[in-house]
Amino acid sequence: MPTNFTAGPVRVRVPATSANLGPGFDALGLALGLHDDVAAEIAPAGVRVTVTGEGAGELPGDDRHLVVRAMRAAFGRLGGEPSGLVVECVNRIPQARGLGSSSAAIVAGLLLARALVADGDSRLDDAAVLRLAAELEGHPDNVAPCLLGGFTLAWTEPAGARAVTRRVADGVRPTVFVPTERGLTAAARAALPATVPHGDAALTAGRAALLVHALTVDPALLFPATVDRLHQDYRAAGMPGTAALVSALRAAGVAAVVSGAGPTVLALSDPPEGFDPGTDWQVWRLPIDVSGARVARGRLGHAERDPVAAGRKS
């Protein structure tokens, strides 16, 4: 079936995400109210990408950019590529910090490509977008909340990734502690052993089940629900500052975990009054994003082009 492209630009807003949430390794994720805005339109030839905000001057400005790579993957599923692309990225999600910047780029690219094809929604529905996003990312725990919003439980079947969403209880108040240093997911995964003790696996499975209840029904249980023995201790040596901050927060009774592969720390309950993580950390109270990725027609507006306009940092 030939591919018919739409006239005019399209834009998408995608949220930051935190995955794992402690014991929910590669399965649980949460969308946060800090966003990247990305716009794209068909060009006569070539690929041009501009980046404002996070990653400006570092990320590639051509078809090596992850948004473009994701768009091309989607165009491949939709039957053909356009002659060229112009892409504008306004990034607010910190790069390589464990807040889902790569998942945001992948989801943005897939949805932009779908929106640029006249019948894209019928040829690549949200379930197919999730499957393709998980293929590109390697696991579904970040791409699911980025696409769907809220608290997500994701898993992979032979046919690909699937996910469900759950409403988060009112008492859950995420705070992220974002360091100046960066981390790499590949390095964090390399630190994990091939096997873990059966007792550690059993304990973590129980706490992951409890975490679903704590996040959706009873936030008073968040502290015991965020105990993990599958991944955080194994990664601690590579992120000593992150491990120390998680320990300090938990010693103060805060339900703190490593955000994704780190090095950001996520607290799901309020830090104590006056808690000081030190000068190497920025502390942001972020709402939960319940909408997920949102697509619209037209170019980015003035507010969307402001690198600090989407997401409240405090």
N, C-alpha and C positions, 0 to 999 in steps of 0.2 A: 504494500500500500504506500503510495507516495506521501511525503511529508510536506504539509502546508504550514508555513511559518506565519506568525501573526505580525502585524505592523505595530510599530511603536514599542517603547520600553516597558519592562515589568520590574517590579521590585519585591523584595522579601525581607522580613524582619525575623531573625532567628535568635533564640535565647541561649545563654550559657547553661551548662548542665554540670551536675556533680553525680558521679557514678560510684557504685559499690555501697556507699553510705555505711561503711564498716563491714558487716558480715555478708552483704548481698553481692558478692564478687561476680562481676560480669552479668548481673541480672537486674539489680535495682538502680534506679536513677531518678533525679529530681531536676526539673527545669527551674531556673532562677531568673529574676528580673533584671538581667543585664544583657544587652542585645547588640548584635551586629546588624547593620542594614546593608543590603547588597542590591544593586540594580544591574540590568543587562538589556541589551538590544542587539538586533541583527545589524551587521556592518557589511559593506560591499566585499571586503577582503581583510584577512589578517585577524589577529587577536590583540587587543589592548586592555590592560587591567590597571586601574589606579587604586591606590590604597591610602586611606587617611586613618590616623589613629594608631592603634596597636599593629605592629608589624610594618608600618610605613618605612620605606627605605631598606627593608630586609626581604619582604616577600617578593616573588617574581612578578613582573608586569606583563607576562606573556602566557602562552598556553601551558607553562609549567605550574601555574597557580592552581591550588587545589580546587577552587571553585570551578575553574574552567575544566579541569580534569573530570570533575563530577558531572558537569554539564555534558561533556562529550560521552560519558558513560550512559547518561540518560538519552541523549540523541541517538546513540547506538540502539537502545531498546525501542526508540520511537520511529526508527526507520531511516534516519539520515541526518547529516550535519548541515548547518547553514554555511553561507559563504564566508562569514566572518563574525566576530563578536566584539562588542565594547562592554566592559564590566567595570562598575564602580563599587568599591568596598569601603564602608565606614565601620571600622572595627573598634569595639570596646571590650571584647572578651580578651583577657590577657593570653598571650601565646605561650604554649608549653608550660602551663601552670596547673593542669588538672581540672580545668573548668570547661572542657569540651570545645576548644577553639577549632580543632580539625573536624569534629562532628558538625559544628555549625556551618563550616565551609562546605562540607559535603551535602548536608541537607539543603542549604541555600542553592547550591549548584543544581541539584536534582529538580528542585521546585521551579527554579527559573527556567530551566530547559523545558520542563513540562508546560509551563505557562506560555512559552514562546512557540509552541506547536498548537495549531488550531483545535485539534481534538485530543490534546495531550491528557486531559483528565480522564477520558474514557479509555485511553490506551495504556496509561500508567497510573493506576489508582494509588491511594495512600498505602495500602498493604504492599504493593509492588515497590513503592518508593522506600518503605522501611526495609524490605528485603535487599534492595540494591544498596542502600546506605550502609547496612550492616556488612555487606560483602566488601564494600570499599574501605570501611573503617576496621573491619576484622572482628567486631563484636557489637552487639546491639545496645549495650547499657547506656551509652550517651546519645546515640542517634534517636532512640525511642522517645525520651523526654524532649529532645530538641524538636522533633517533628510533632509530637502529640501534646506536649505540655504536661504540667503537674507531676505527680508521682507515678512512675511506670514500673511494671514488672515485665521483663523481656526474656525470651528464651529462643532457642534455635531448634527447628525441626529439620528433617531431611529436605523439605521444600524451601527452607529459609527461615529468617527471623520473624517472630511474632511478638506482640506486646499488648498489654492491657493497662488502662489507667485507673487510678483510684484517687478520690478526693482526700486532700490532706486536712487533718484536724486543725482547728483554729489556733491551738497553742503551740504549733511548730513555727519557730522564728529563726530562719537560717542566718548565720553570720559566717562570712568567709575571711580567713586570714591569708592574704596573698603576699608571698615573699618576692624579693627582687630577683632571686635566683630562679632559674628555669629547670625543668626536668624533662626527661624523655620517656615516653611510655614504653618503648622497646627496651630501654635499660632497666626500667622498673620490672617489666615482665621477665627479663633475663635473671633477675634475682630470686625468682620463685623456684622452689624445688619441684621435682617431677612428682613426688608423693608427699603426703602429710600424714601424721598419726591419725588413726581412726577416731580417737577421742577428740582431737582438735576439730576434725571434720564434723563430727556429731554435734559438738557444742556450737559450732558456727552455724550449722543448719538450723538448730533450734532458735538461735538468736536472730537469724534472718527471718524466720517465721514470726517471731515476736515483734520484730521491727515493723513488719507490715501492719500489725495491730497497733503498735505505738504511734506510728505516723498517721494512721487513719482514724483511730478511735481514742487512744489514751496516751497523750504525750508524756504523762508522768512516768511511763515505762521506757522512755528513750534511752536513759543511761544504761540500764542492763541490756537493752536491745541492740546497742551498738558495739558490743564486745565482738572482736574478730580474732581468729587464730589462723586464718588461711593465707593472708597476704601482708598485712601491715608490719608485723614483726620482722619478716624476711626482708622487707624493703628498708627497714630503719637505718641500716648502716650506710646506705647510699643517700639518705636524707636526714642527717642527724638533727638539724634544726627543726624539721617537721616533726620528727619523732619526739623531740623534747617538748615542743609546744603541745602536741596531743596529750602527752603525759601530764603536763602542767595543768591543762584545762580539765582533764579527767580527774586529777587530784583535787580540783576545786568543785567537782560534782557536775561538770558540763559534759553533755553527750557529744564529744568531739571525735572526729575521724579524719583520716586522710581523704581528701577530695580526689576521686579517681586514682590515677597513678601518682598524684602529688605534683609539686610539693605544697600546694595550697592545703590549708586545714579548714574543714567544715565543722561548725558547731551548730547542732540542731536545737539546743536550748541556750538560754541567755548566759553569757559570761558574767562573772560576778562584777559588781560595781567597782570601777577603777582598775580592772584587770589590764595589765600592760604587757603585751607580747614582745616589746622591744622595738628598736628603730628599723629593723629589717623587714617589718611586716606592715602592710596596709590592712586596715580593718573595715570591712564593708558589710553593713546590714542590708540584705537583699530580700525582696518579697519573692514568693513563689510565683512563677509564671504559669498560669493555668491555660493559656491559649495555644502555646506551641508556635510553630512557624506560621507566619501570616503573609500571604501573597496579595499584591495589589497591582493595578495598572498605573503606569506613569513613572517619571523619574523621581529620584529622591528629592524631598523638599528641604527647606532651609534647616529645620530642626533635625531631620534625619542625617544631614551632613555634619552636624555638630558631634564631634567625637565623645562628648560627655552628656549628650541629651538623653540617651536611653539607658536607664538603670541608675538608681540612686546610690551613691557611695557616701558613707559616713564614717 
